Amino acid sequence: MKFGKLGKLAVFGVLLAFAATLLAGCGGGSGGGEKKADAKKFINIATGGTAGTYYPIGGAMAEILNKAIPGMNASAQSTGASVANINMLKDGSVDLAIVQNDITFYASNGTEMFKDKKVGNLRGIATLYPETCQFVTLEKSGIKSVADCKGKKIAVGAAGSGTEANARQILEAYGITYKDIDVQYLSFGEAASALKDGNVDAAFVTAGYPTAAIQDIASQNPVRLLPVEADKADALIAKYPFYTKVTIPKGTYAGFNEDVPAVSVMAMLVATDKLDDKLGYDITKALFSGLDRLQAAHSVGKLITKAGATKGMSIKMNGGADKFFKE
């Protein structure tokens, strides 16, 4: 069969179109690959130390997001917890972080450890569970009230930490300043050892209960938790609205069978205004549809509920998260 000039051109055009189709089908060209890469959502979640509560909860969050949101690539990393996490959000090295609501309040307002270092673009996703402020002493010390700490050697947490700020504020509610006590700036683990060895009279811990450091002390020595009475709690909350009242139930620690009134701050999930509202909504919906996984990750997961997810919210919320909780 012979083709004229126009026929040859037509056949050539058909062959070119066919070749282009084959290339597209095989993923030829860079356009398709770039589109797939753009669809990926990389989310880095800052947590805390591997022995704490933030790390397993953050790991479970990453699992939930990866299963629930198409294209999601979420991962959790161990960090120095609340203050470090705020700084990582500020410099953009993480997208989400678990942080105490009081630390978030300080950062947003440029107070306490964030004095003159305000981080104004933080946005709340949800509050998660209470982190209880616990004063612990040995039964043999004779200390029965926070007021009895005056003149004593007290471990208040690491210098500049959120725990230390909590201790200072609660002591203040009892009219006690650092001038009235022998201040010891010790981490949880250091404070537990010092208390067992008799090097401090009482130690202060802010953490979800039961707290491993206190369990360790109670396994070897009869302990007492010091109550924060209702009137002192009310005064504290009036001045620092991120506190809430809680009761530490009897039997939380071996050998101590009294309910103890206390105050707590809240662990919360925080982002910045760089997280758009659509993704904020998707993340929030996924997490609160996957509460069973959070509950399996750590005992504090049982305290995370949709009904309580704005309790103690100390900053402006992400628009998508806010929308989810109002549905």
C-alpha positions in Angstrom: 0.0 0.0 0.0 1.4 3.4 -0.9 0.8 6.6 1.2 0.7 10.1 -0.1 2.7 12.8 1.7 -0.3 13.7 3.9 -0.9 10.1 4.7 2.7 9.6 5.9 2.4 12.7 8.1 -0.8 11.3 9.6 0.8 8.0 10.4 3.8 9.7 11.9 1.6 11.8 14.1 -0.3 8.7 15.3 3.0 6.9 16.1 4.2 10.0 18.1 1.0 10.1 20.1 1.2 6.3 20.8 4.8 6.7 22.1 3.8 9.5 24.4 1.0 7.4 25.8 3.4 4.6 26.5 5.9 6.9 28.3 3.1 8.4 30.4 1.9 4.9 31.3 5.4 3.8 32.4 5.9 6.9 34.5 8.1 8.5 32.0 8.9 12.2 32.6 9.3 13.9 36.0 5.8 15.4 36.3 4.1 12.3 37.8 6.9 11.7 40.3 6.8 15.3 41.5 3.1 15.2 41.9 3.3 12.1 44.1 6.0 13.7 46.2 3.9 16.8 46.7 1.0 14.7 48.0 3.1 13.4 50.9 2.5 15.1 54.2 5.5 14.9 56.6 4.6 15.5 60.2 7.2 15.4 63.0 5.9 15.1 66.5 8.0 16.3 69.5 7.4 14.3 72.7 9.7 13.8 75.7 12.1 11.4 77.2 11.6 7.7 76.4 10.8 6.9 80.1 8.0 9.4 80.3 4.4 9.6 79.1 4.8 11.9 76.1 6.9 9.5 74.1 4.5 6.5 73.9 1.5 8.8 73.4 3.3 10.6 70.6 4.3 7.3 69.0 0.7 6.2 69.0 -0.4 9.5 67.5 2.0 9.0 64.6 0.6 5.5 64.0 -3.0 6.8 64.0 -2.2 9.6 61.6 -0.3 7.3 59.2 -3.3 5.0 59.0 -6.0 7.5 58.8 -4.7 10.3 56.5 -3.7 9.5 52.9 -0.1 10.4 52.1 0.7 11.0 55.8 4.3 10.3 56.9 4.2 11.1 60.7 7.0 10.2 63.1 7.5 10.9 66.8 10.9 11.9 68.3 12.2 11.9 71.8 13.0 15.4 73.1 13.7 17.3 76.3 9.9 17.8 76.7 7.8 21.0 77.1 10.3 23.9 77.0 12.5 22.2 74.4 9.4 21.4 72.3 8.2 25.0 72.2 11.6 26.0 70.9 11.5 23.3 68.2 8.0 24.5 67.1 9.4 28.0 67.0 12.4 27.0 64.7 10.2 24.8 62.5 12.1 21.5 63.2 8.8 19.9 64.3 5.2 20.4 63.3 3.3 19.1 66.4 4.5 18.9 70.0 3.1 17.6 73.3 3.6 20.4 75.9 2.2 21.4 79.3 -0.5 24.0 79.0 1.2 26.3 81.4 4.4 26.3 79.4 2.4 27.1 76.3 0.8 30.0 78.2 4.2 31.3 79.3 5.5 31.1 75.7 2.5 32.8 74.2 2.7 35.6 76.7 6.5 36.0 77.0 6.6 35.2 80.7 8.6 32.9 83.1 11.3 31.0 81.1 10.1 32.7 77.9 10.5 36.3 79.3 11.5 38.5 76.3 11.3 35.4 74.1 7.6 35.4 73.2 6.3 32.8 70.7 3.2 34.4 69.4 2.2 31.9 66.6 1.4 28.8 68.7 -2.0 27.2 68.1 -3.7 24.5 70.2 -5.0 21.3 68.8 -6.3 19.7 72.0 -5.7 19.3 75.7 -5.0 15.7 76.5 -4.8 14.6 80.1 -3.9 16.1 83.5 -0.3 16.3 84.7 -0.7 16.5 88.5 1.4 18.6 90.7 2.6 16.3 93.5 4.4 17.1 96.7 5.8 13.9 98.2 7.6 13.3 101.5 8.5 10.4 103.6 5.9 9.5 106.3 8.7 9.7 108.9 9.4 13.4 108.1 6.3 14.6 110.0 5.4 17.0 107.1 1.7 16.9 106.6 1.0 20.1 104.7 2.6 22.3 102.1 2.7 25.0 104.9 5.0 22.7 106.8 7.7 23.0 104.1 8.8 26.3 105.5 12.4 26.0 106.7 12.8 22.6 105.0 15.1 21.3 102.2 12.7 21.1 99.2 13.5 19.6 95.7 11.5 21.9 93.3 12.5 20.5 89.9 15.3 21.4 87.5 16.1 25.1 87.3 14.0 26.9 84.8 11.7 23.9 84.2 7.9 23.9 84.1 7.9 21.8 87.2 10.0 24.4 89.1 7.5 27.1 88.1 4.6 25.0 89.4 6.4 24.4 92.7 7.1 28.1 93.1 3.5 29.1 92.4 2.0 26.6 94.7 4.4 27.5 97.6 3.5 31.1 96.9 -0.2 30.3 97.5 0.8 29.2 101.0 2.8 32.4 101.5 6.2 30.6 101.1 8.9 32.0 98.9 12.3 30.5 98.1 13.8 32.6 100.9 11.7 30.5 103.3 13.1 27.1 102.2 16.4 25.5 101.3 15.8 25.2 97.5 17.2 22.1 95.7 17.0 22.2 91.9 16.7 18.5 91.1 15.2 16.4 88.3 12.6 13.8 89.1 15.1 11.0 89.3 17.6 13.0 91.4 14.8 14.1 93.7 13.7 10.6 94.3 17.2 9.5 95.2 17.7 12.5 97.5 14.5 11.8 99.3 15.3 8.2 99.9 18.8 9.1 101.1 17.4 11.8 103.5 19.1 14.7 101.6 15.8 16.5 101.0 12.7 16.7 103.2 10.1 16.8 100.3 10.2 16.7 96.5 7.9 18.2 93.9 6.9 16.4 90.7 4.6 17.5 87.9 3.6 14.4 86.0 0.6 12.1 85.2 0.0 9.7 88.1 1.1 7.2 89.1 4.6 8.6 88.5 7.4 6.1 88.2 9.8 8.2 90.4 7.3 8.3 93.3 6.4 4.6 92.8 10.1 3.9 93.2 10.2 5.8 96.5 7.0 4.2 97.8 8.3 0.7 97.1 11.0 1.2 99.7 9.6 3.8 102.1 6.2 4.8 103.5 5.3 8.1 101.7 2.8 10.9 102.1 1.4 13.2 99.4 0.8 16.8 100.6 -2.7 18.1 99.8 -3.5 21.5 98.1 -6.6 22.6 100.0 -9.6 23.9 98.1 -9.2 27.6 99.1 -5.5 27.6 98.1 -6.4 25.9 94.8 -9.1 28.5 94.1 -6.6 31.3 94.8 -4.0 29.6 92.5 -6.5 29.2 89.7 -7.7 32.8 90.0 -4.1 33.9 89.3 -3.0 31.2 87.0 -6.0 30.0 84.9 -4.1 27.0 83.4 -4.5 25.1 86.7 -7.4 22.7 87.4 -8.5 20.8 90.5 -8.0 17.1 90.7 -8.0 14.4 93.3 -5.2 11.8 93.5 -7.1 8.6 94.5 -6.1 6.6 97.5 -4.0 3.6 96.7 -2.3 5.4 93.8 1.0 4.7 95.6 1.8 1.6 97.7 1.1 2.1 101.4 -0.7 5.5 101.1 -4.5 5.1 101.3 -5.9 8.6 101.4 -7.6 10.6 98.7 -5.5 13.8 98.1 -6.8 17.1 96.7 -4.3 18.5 94.3 -4.0 20.8 91.3 -2.8 19.9 87.8 -1.8 21.4 84.6 -2.7 19.7 81.3 -0.6 18.0 78.7 -1.7 19.4 75.3 -1.0 19.0 71.6 0.4 22.1 70.1 1.1 23.3 66.5 1.9 26.7 65.0 0.0 28.9 62.5 2.0 27.1 59.8 -0.3 24.1 60.1 -3.3 24.9 57.9 -6.9 24.5 59.1 -7.7 21.7 56.7 -4.8 19.5 58.0 -5.5 20.6 61.5 -9.1 19.3 61.2 -7.9 16.0 59.6 -5.3 15.4 62.4 -7.8 16.2 65.2 -10.5 14.0 63.7 -8.0 11.1 63.2 -6.7 11.3 66.7 -10.1 11.4 68.4 -11.3 8.6 66.2 -8.4 6.5 67.3 -8.6 6.9 71.1 -8.4 3.1 71.6 -4.8 3.2 70.3 -3.9 6.1 72.6 -5.4 4.1 75.5 -3.3 1.1 74.7 -0.1 3.2 74.5 -0.1 4.3 78.1 -2.5 4.4 81.1 -2.9 8.2 80.8 -4.5 7.6 77.3 -7.7 6.6 79.2 -8.0 10.2 80.3 -8.0 11.6 76.8 -11.5 12.4 75.7 -13.3 14.6 73.1 -15.4 16.0 75.9 -12.4 17.2 77.8 -10.2 18.2 74.9 -10.6 22.0 75.3 -10.4 22.0 79.2 -7.4 24.1 80.2 -6.8 25.3 76.6 -4.4 28.2 77.2 -3.9 29.6 73.7 -5.7 30.3 70.5 -6.8 27.1 68.7 -6.1 25.9 65.2 -9.2 26.7 63.2 -9.7 23.2 62.0 -9.3 21.7 65.5 -11.8 24.2 66.8 -14.2 23.3 64.1 -14.0 19.6 64.9 -14.8 20.1 68.6 -17.8 22.3 67.8 -19.4 19.7 65.5 
